[in-house]
Each structure stands twice: as structure tokens, then as C-alpha cells.
Amino acid sequence: MGSAFALPSVDFLSGAATGDTTLERQTMSLKGDSCTLIQTLLSASGTGSAQQVGDHQEVLFVISGSGSIICGTDERPLTPLCGVSLPPRCEFRVTARTPSLELMRVQIIPHDETAAAHSPFRVRSFEEAASGEATGGRDFQVLLDRSSGFDIGTLFLGNVPPGPAAPVHYHLYDEVICILEGTAVVHIHGEDIIVERGSCYRLPARILHQVDNTGSGRLREIGFFVPEGTPAGAYLPDGQAAFDGIADDPEGPRATWTVPQSDA
């Protein structure tokens, strides 16, 4: 693809884990203003291999399938579209109850160690998620944020209806995204990127972009961003808030963004 912002899509129906294994399908990173986000797509089968969390907390999201997760001595069920917060320096293991369990994992590495947060181990189902509205007739469900005891970032499901695209805009947060359903063209900083189920892309803070749902049904994506906030926090190119209840941004968008050397 050769994109500075996206990776080729992953086919979740092929190449899934088999036996008692956990496979890494794809990894993408975003070095943001306050944190580096490392997003990995995982496939687990049977009793997956043990995974280590480093010195910083992480989140998981169940893309498809069901099972359970053990963190320390605590075991919780995993259901489709649930979110998981993992504390630093823990070991976890996922067990698939379906032929495969597809997951998104995001490591959050603060640039300032004093800013590191230590949220507890928690699994939050889709049914517990709080709903909201954003620009262009979009809606979202928040799985993890400050209200659920997760201070450092926000994990949410975003739903983009078919029809005219929302206006070109930007956010104040750094974000990594995976497409769960539908097709679209994402216009980012001069690139026109075709995305579909299994596509991952990154949005640095203050980068102008637009998501154009080109399919006949909804586009659904899972996003994680830092710092914590509302997915409705969007701004037009002149810094005006794109949604009611959000204060204007006098600083405006960022003109350039440099691809980190490791991702070039």
C-alpha cells in the first residue's frame, strides 16, 4: 500500500490461530504527543499462550469470537465487542471458546513516566457501553474511559452511516483504528486510502482527515485514543468545534506529520 497512515487489511477468515496458540497478525505504531501507541491484531485458539504486559498498561478488544481471559488469578468471560483494561507488569492468557478469537491489543507507552496511569484489570461488555452522537449522523459506544476507571485513554466503537461524508476535520488526540464492518475511503493529509474489514490506520493529533463511507451499510470501527476524552471532539479546519457542546480550538490543525523512522 505504501501509506504513511494505514496497513493492508487482514482477512480474519483465513490464517487464524489453530491448536493452543496466540498469533500476532499485524502491528502498527503511532508516536503521538504524549504517548506511543502500539496496536497489534491477535488471533487466539484453544488455550492461548501466556502474554506479558510490560511497564505500562494496555487494552484489549474482542473483534470476533468468545472465550475467557485470566489475569493473575482472576478469570473473566470475553464476549464479542467487549473491552479489557490490563494493568502494568501482569501476565494474561486468553482461552477461545469458538474456533478462533480475534483481538485488537494496544500498548500505551507514555513519553513522560510521571504521566503513567495504573488502571485495574477490568472487562467491560458492549451492553455496558455508554452511547453518544458525533458529527455527520455518527454515533458511538464508549467501552473504556475515565468513567469506567480508565484515565489515560478512550476505547470506543464508532458507527458511520452511509451517505454524505462528515466535513473534513481533526481531533486533539492521537488515535489507532481497526475497521470491523463496511468499506470506506479515508482521506488523510493528501492520501486517499481504501479501507475494509481488517484494515488498520492511525490518526495523529491535529491531522485533517475525512472518512467517506462508500458502502451501502454502516461502517463500524474500533478506535483507541489518548488523551482520554469524547469521540465527539472534532474540529473544522478553522478550529471551530464541529459538534455542539465542544469548545473551539484556537490552535488549529497541524500542517505536517513525520513518519517515525521505524515505520518508514
Summary of the structure (lengths in Angstrom):
residues: 264
radius of gyration: 17.6
end to end distance: 12.3
largest distance: 54.0
contacts: 888
relative contact order: 0.18
helix: 6%
strand: 47%
